[in-house]
Amino acid sequence: MRRQRNVKIVATLGPASDTADMIEALHRTGADVFRLNMSHGSHEEIRAKHAMIRAVEEQTGSTIGILADLQGPKLRVGVFAGDSEELVVGAAFRLDLDPAEGDASRVCLPHPEIFAALEKGSTLLVNDGKIRLKVVACGADFAECEVIAGGTISNRKGVNVPDVVLPLAALSEKDRADLEFVCALGVDWLALSFVQRPEDVAEARELAKGRAAILSKIEKPSAVERFDDILAVSDGIMVARGDLGVELPVSAVPPIQKRLVRRCRAVGKPVIVATQMLESMIDSPMPTRAEVSDVATAIYEGADAVMLSAESAAGSFPLEAVSTMDNVAVEVERDPTYTQIIESSRTASRSGIADAIVAAAREIAETTDVKAICCFSQSGTTALLIARERPRVPIIALTPLIGTARRLTLSWGVNCVMTGTLDRFKKAVVGAVRAARNEGFAGESDFVVVTAGVPFNVPGSTNILRVAPCDERLIFASDPE
């Protein structure tokens, strides 16, 4: 199923999109990857959604990626005797480990690890940052706070601690159980929530054992500070602007987004821009102009994918949300300014033969009438390198491994085609030409660029390039047996 855009669309599944017919409709409308939110739904419900996605994949004959998003550690206050209280600016408020019901002066915070990390002057944010508390005194089991921004605090509201690195386990017991479940089920990507340090990623990778690629969600200031280290050990990144905008001033989020997207592009790792992209479409069939501009900005930056959350999971207009995102992407990528921005922000990286090959492929495509760049890839590395170049022509990734094809559905401009195992470059050229013609990227009189690694089936061995005619007779005439 050929898209008319390079950026990919990730759609979250939920109550509004949990039927086979709706999943198929979302895919045909534009969803390339489906997100399973492990914060909601039982394992059996997740299993059912997974089965429906794979059934749609078989029916449509197009590769579909599945991203499982782990919940991560959730920090919440306890309960109140009256279910909620009003906190007034300047008032004193205590957080402690006492499980007794709270009132206007105190409430339980059942997380001793928070108290262990707090210092005088630390900030605590409650209910998505609506309530702001400043620590004036603290100990191993309490924190005396001053209310800096007041409001209603109610049962089990979430707590954020933006200015300290918490000594929390990277994965909760629920996360560990969910990780093993979805890896055994067969997802393609694992998203890790509330990553603080590269060690968090290493733990998940050890548990995944290569069964899924690891995507780190950047939603804490500590993750922004150590981003390069986290990026180095991750397979992909999600700029999760929801919690990032709670723990940091909202004015800091746009420049952070731009920096993170550019760094991901420079190393050729997929990056998703997520959260509240078309939020109004939860209840409206039309987005706001500001939301459309937000989606467009992420695409102009060169993000690999943009994501829908509640819009497709729980909203009243999931198909319209996907269609809107698809239309915005197509329109932006037609804009000559888009090409100028993408190419001017390209970061040169020439550290080996593979880098030189993919750069040459892109330059040939820009200076000739080549219709596509075709690559053969076992692990997906070559396709990622070509996507990093952001060429003006489509990328066709041919692989014998369905897992590789599914993971590449998240990468900018990559169109995946399954192929058999190859042992000779001529067969690779013929296979590439047939794929380009069968998928509608080229005609018999056109040319494509073909890259591969010889010997075949060795990951990371890209070392050969050929400009090939799409007329197979010319291939055999120029390169007889």
Secondary structure, DSSP 8 states (H G I E B T S, - for coil): ---S-SSEEEEE-SGGG-SHHHHHHHHHHT--EEEEETTSS-HHHHHHHHHHHHHHHHHHT---EEEEE------B---BTTSEEEE-TT-EEEEES--S-B-SSEEE---HHHHHH--TT-EEEETTTTEEEEEEEEETTEEEEEEEE-EEEETT-BEE-TTS-----SS-HHHHHHHHHHHHHT-SEEEETT--SHHHHHHHHHHHTTSSEEEEEE-SHHHHHTHHHHHHH-SEEEEEHHHHHHHS-GGGHHHHHHHHHHHHHHHT--EEEESSTTGGGGT-SS--HHHHHHHHHHHHHT-SEEEESHHHHT-S-HHHHHHHHHHHHHHHHHSHHHHHHHHHT------SHHHHHHHHHHHHHHHS----EEEE-SSSHHHHHHHHT--SS-EEEEES-HHHHHHGGGSTTEEEEE------HHHHHHHHHHHHHHTTS--TT-EEEEEEESSTT-TT-EEEEEEEES-HHHHHHHS--
